[in-house]
Amino acid sequence: MDTNGTTTGSLVPPTSIIRSPAMFWIIVSSIPILAIWWWTDYRWRISEGEPPLVPFKIPWLGHGLDFMNDINGFAEWVRSVHPTSEAATIQIAGQHLYLIFDTKLASQIYRRSQTFIFDPFILQTSQILGANKQDMKKLTEGAQVVSPAPAAEDSGSRILHDLHALTPQHLTGKSLDRLTDYFINVICADIDKRFPKKDDENYAWETMDLCEFVKSTWCHASITALFGTNIYEIWPGIEKWLWAFDKEFQKMFTQMPRAVMPKPYALLDEGQEMCEKWEAEALAAEERGEIGGDPDWDKYWGLRFVRLRDEYLRKSGLSTKFRAGNQVVFIWGLNANAIPIAMQTITRAVLSPPLLASLITEIRAASTSSSTFDLKGITTSPLFRSVYLESLRWATASPSPRVVRQDTQLGPYHLKKGNMAMVHSRTLQMDEATWCIPGKPESHPSKFWAERFLDGDSETEKVRVEENAEAESNYSSDIKASHPVAKPLKPKQHEVVGAKSKEMQARMLALRPFGGGTTLCPGRHFATNEIMGGLAALLLRLEIEVDEDALAKNGSPLPDLSKQGGLFPDRGLICRVRRRKGV
Ligand code: HEM
């Protein structure tokens, strides 16, 4: 300002030590260059021993946009930049993320659950799901984090650990059998409703999109098996909501405000409102004495596990909104991966008439009457297992992230505290060196080869279980060490048996649809029953033929890579369907 109080137009303050305008402008214009140098070349260069850094252009943000927009395509590109490296470093929002390409390093990450931790992601998700300050305080108590808050009061409760330990015991054994029975019964009832039995058995062909039929039938069966039937009465639009939420949910992890992305928040609001209502009605039914004793399933809560889980959340003093958010994510997780894989398995079976015929032969061998079958006979059939595992390999892209809790050595690399490490299953599942068998062009990983797992797949689960047992034991010791009186629920340890051939082990370690370690998907047994058992129920009841004209016009469905986890077929499959005679 001049002495009259008006601006002079000059940006150089009269008292500044930089009296020359030229010097001022040189300094001002060099600030961005200095900043870029600071962020790219100095501030964010990799430390000694970190995996090679993939070049990036945008300071600080690094590869953030590419990673968020298309994680599958991005991971494939990173692999092509470092085709022989066991891992690579990428930069996302000022942090390093180590993408792991080597199966043995991936296994190490899963086993070392005290160093490669998952709780930070659960806490972040909880915040997104509407956990309030009190909820967050409770959830954070004893959680595995990089830098714990200084001397917060510790009551000894370990909510994240207890919830984690509660799940697997209810998704195995008798509870799993009950869940599966319910699921298969609903599938059969829905098929019977859609294709009713007639006395004259004169069934006409109907043309339909098989993918859509499987999507809605499997969804209805799995939601009611786990969450009861009342949820459909309260929320008839649950399926429409589910698939809309599935498209939007990942966006919430950018933590942009509601005003910037109203759609995901609106869907979350709807889910929470409905789940609050669902819980309130179940509690009211309990009050009225409608849910007597300790039933293994009831129409309000669904499976006993869901009732006990909700009871645990209430007893832990977590808010109604957070509890509802927790159910929203459970409903989503229950369906978002398993349903696309059911669609993939069924469409691949139907697309190959010889394979379809062989599967029907297997079903007949496991039949106990004209319309029933022994599930064990199906899930242990080598052909059924092979088709299922190949569907998982071909059509999942499960990113399994961990936070590095302290500076640590992983194989040849030195990983830095606070960064992230991620096993991206698809990169391993599409690795030519692992999957191609010389002289067998059909074994190329880009191809769906139904017979790929005919030999020796039984070892797959054993390796997962072995990793899981080690990870659980590390996790449990870690949690116990954090508080002298904390009594975390003891996770069930699984037995490990069997030897592994070297070649087979490499393939098994490269098949990672269900993640690994402590967070190895506890729903995988139910998913297996849903997909293989559901396929058997479907083929036992219905004759299905692909509409060749529609196929020629639309092309054969491929995995839609725009999503993560279970990948949907990227288009429908028009089929002619009718009820089988004699069923
Ligand atoms: C083909 C179907 C499925 C696939 C591909 C799948 C995949 C996954 C993956 C990748 C994880 C995270 C693992 C990690 O980062 O290490 C996970 C966790 C989980 N899944 Fe699944 N899942 C499937 C089906 C199911 C089903 C049907 C349920 C429920 C009945 C379920 C319940 C869960 C739960 C509760 C977790 C969290 C475990 C924890 O944090 O302790 N999943 N799943």
Residues whose N, C-alpha, C, O or C-beta is under 5 A from the ligand:
A	BS01	HEM	H164 G333 L334 N337 A338 I341 T396 S398 P399 S400 P401 P513 F514 G515 G516 T518 T519 L520 C521 P522 G523 R524 F526 A527 G566
